[in-house]
Amino acid sequence: MKLSDPPDSVLGMGVKTGFLVVSDGSAAEALRRVTDADVQRSAELVGRLRPGSAVTVEPGLSSLADAVYPPKGTVCALSAPGVDVLGDQELMIDYPSQLPANLVAASKGRRMCLHAMHSVVDWLAFAVWEDGSLVRSLSVSPDDGVLEDVGDRLPFENPYWDGRFPLDWVDEDDDPYPLPFHPLELGERAMLELFGFRMEGFRTLEGEVVEQTVDAWQVPVPAFRLD
């Protein structure tokens, strides 16, 4: 079964992401403290995480909001006190548990979170490593179902799995949406919970208040061309 456009109840869902954040503790707290970007330090981060590539600095600075899905051939990277960020379409992998070993090694003694979404196919994947060990990984889409569901679900996931954000929508064959939630809506919530910001909106439970703590458009992130 192929699905058509998302229902109206999930507004503006057009976001793609492929980025990784490694932090000493809370990623949101560390990102909130970033006011400038050390280009040389960030280039060295790219060299460590993408070995074997010639790295060329692109002029100007991108923002964290841009870095979540850079163009092909471009990597956005930030290395700042307490936090490292890598934005790269190569991070959009179906099975986060199979993240390359050199990237997993970067989380030794730290916390690492991966976030990947593709709005065309309603696919979401996110994962969390603590001190080099995978503690949670989810990859899900309506066409393929649950590709990966590793570790205990994070607290913010529970209302989605419990069916508290259902979609009143059927496809052209009158089949209901094959998941109890829209992956992109959960993806926006995961982005906020893991990193302190979101790109678009999501529904909340009655009386629930959730706020962004990071202005992703104000966090500078250098961009690099890989040859």
C-alpha positions in Angstrom: 0.0 0.0 0.0 1.3 3.4 -1.0 0.1 6.4 1.0 -0.9 9.8 -0.4 -0.3 13.2 1.3 -0.6 13.4 5.1 -4.0 14.3 6.5 -5.0 17.9 7.3 -4.8 17.1 11.0 -1.0 17.1 10.7 -0.3 20.5 9.2 2.8 21.5 7.3 4.6 18.2 7.6 7.4 18.7 5.0 10.6 18.4 7.0 13.6 16.2 6.1 16.4 15.7 8.6 19.7 13.8 8.9 21.8 15.0 11.8 23.7 13.8 14.9 24.4 15.6 18.2 27.0 14.5 20.7 26.9 16.3 24.0 28.1 16.3 27.6 24.7 15.9 29.2 21.7 17.8 27.9 22.1 18.7 24.2 19.5 21.5 24.5 21.5 23.1 27.3 24.7 22.9 25.4 23.2 24.2 22.2 21.6 27.1 24.0 25.1 28.3 25.1 26.5 28.4 21.6 27.0 32.0 20.4 29.7 31.6 17.8 31.4 28.9 15.7 35.0 27.8 15.6 35.4 26.9 12.0 38.8 25.2 12.4 37.7 23.2 15.3 34.5 22.2 13.4 36.5 21.2 10.3 38.6 18.9 12.5 35.4 17.3 13.7 34.4 16.6 10.1 37.9 15.1 9.5 37.4 12.7 12.4 33.8 11.7 11.6 34.2 11.6 7.8 37.8 10.3 7.4 39.2 10.1 3.9 37.4 13.1 2.5 39.0 16.4 1.5 37.2 19.1 3.4 36.7 22.6 2.0 35.1 25.3 4.0 32.0 26.9 2.4 31.8 30.7 2.8 29.5 32.2 5.4 27.8 30.3 8.2 24.7 28.2 8.2 22.3 27.8 11.1 21.4 24.8 13.1 18.0 24.9 11.3 19.8 24.6 8.0 22.2 22.0 9.3 19.5 19.4 10.0 19.3 18.6 6.3 22.2 20.0 4.2 22.4 19.5 0.4 24.1 16.4 -0.9 27.9 16.7 -0.9 27.7 19.2 1.9 28.2 18.5 5.6 27.3 21.0 8.3 29.4 20.6 11.5 29.8 22.4 14.8 32.2 21.7 17.5 31.6 23.8 20.6 32.2 23.4 24.3 30.0 20.6 25.5 28.5 19.7 22.1 29.3 18.5 18.6 26.8 18.6 15.7 27.0 16.8 12.3 24.4 17.3 9.6 24.8 14.9 6.7 22.3 13.2 4.4 24.4 10.1 4.8 23.0 9.8 8.3 19.5 9.0 7.0 19.8 5.2 7.6 16.9 2.8 8.0 18.5 1.0 10.9 20.2 3.5 13.4 21.7 0.5 15.3 23.9 0.0 12.2 25.5 3.5 12.5 29.2 3.3 11.5 31.5 2.3 14.3 33.6 5.5 14.1 30.5 7.6 14.8 29.4 5.4 17.7 32.9 5.8 19.1 32.4 9.5 19.3 29.7 9.0 22.0 32.2 7.3 24.4 31.7 9.1 27.7 29.0 11.3 26.2 25.4 11.2 25.0 24.7 10.9 21.3 21.3 11.4 19.5 20.5 10.7 15.9 17.5 12.2 14.1 16.4 11.4 10.6 13.1 12.0 8.8 11.9 12.0 5.2 8.6 13.8 4.6 7.9 12.2 1.2 7.5 8.7 2.6 6.6 9.7 6.2 9.7 7.9 7.5 11.2 8.6 10.9 14.2 7.3 12.7 15.9 8.4 15.9 18.3 6.8 18.3 20.1 7.5 21.6 23.5 6.2 22.7 24.9 6.7 26.2 28.6 6.2 26.7 28.9 4.3 23.5 26.0 2.0 24.1 22.7 2.1 22.2 19.8 2.6 24.6 17.0 3.4 22.2 16.4 3.2 18.5 13.2 3.6 16.5 12.7 3.5 12.7 9.2 3.5 11.4 7.2 4.4 8.2 3.6 3.6 7.1 4.8 1.6 4.1 7.4 -0.6 5.9 6.0 -0.5 9.4 8.4 -0.7 12.3 11.8 -1.3 10.9 13.6 -1.1 14.2 12.4 -0.8 17.8 15.3 -1.3 20.2 15.4 -0.5 23.9 12.8 1.0 26.2 10.5 3.6 24.7 11.3 7.2 25.8 8.6 8.8 28.0 7.5 11.3 25.3 6.8 8.3 22.9 4.2 6.7 25.1 1.1 8.8 24.2 1.8 8.1 20.5 2.0 4.4 20.9 -1.0 4.5 23.2 -3.1 5.9 20.3 -3.7 9.4 21.9 -2.7 11.1 18.6 -4.7 9.1 16.1 -5.3 10.1 12.5 -8.9 10.3 11.2 -7.9 9.4 7.7 -8.1 6.5 5.2 -6.3 5.9 1.9 -7.8 5.4 -1.5 -8.8 1.8 -0.6 -10.5 2.9 2.6 -7.8 1.4 4.7 -7.0 3.3 7.9 -3.6 4.7 8.5 -1.4 1.7 9.3 0.2 3.3 12.4 -1.3 4.7 15.6 0.4 8.0 14.9 2.0 10.0 12.1 5.8 9.4 12.1 6.6 13.0 11.3 4.5 14.3 14.2 6.4 12.0 16.6 9.6 13.1 14.8 8.9 16.8 15.6 8.2 15.9 19.2 11.4 13.8 19.4 13.4 16.8 18.0 12.1 19.0 20.7 12.6 16.6 23.5 16.2 15.6 22.4 17.5 18.9 21.2 15.3 21.7 22.5 13.9 22.8 19.1 11.5 21.8 16.4 11.0 22.7 12.8 7.2 22.5 12.5 4.3 21.8 14.9 2.7 18.9 16.6 -0.4 18.3 18.7 -0.2 18.2 22.5 -2.3 16.6 25.1 -5.0 18.7 26.9 -3.3 21.0 29.3 0.2 20.1 28.2 2.6 23.0 27.7 5.8 22.4 25.7 8.2 25.1 24.7 11.3 25.4 22.6 14.4 26.3 24.6 16.8 26.5 21.6 16.5 29.0 18.7 17.8 26.9 15.9 18.0 29.8 13.5 20.4 31.6 15.9 22.9 28.8 16.5 25.7 29.2 13.9 27.0 26.1 12.2 29.8 26.0 9.5 29.2 24.2 6.3 31.9 22.1 4.4 32.2 20.6 1.0 33.5 17.1 0.8 35.5 15.9 -2.2 
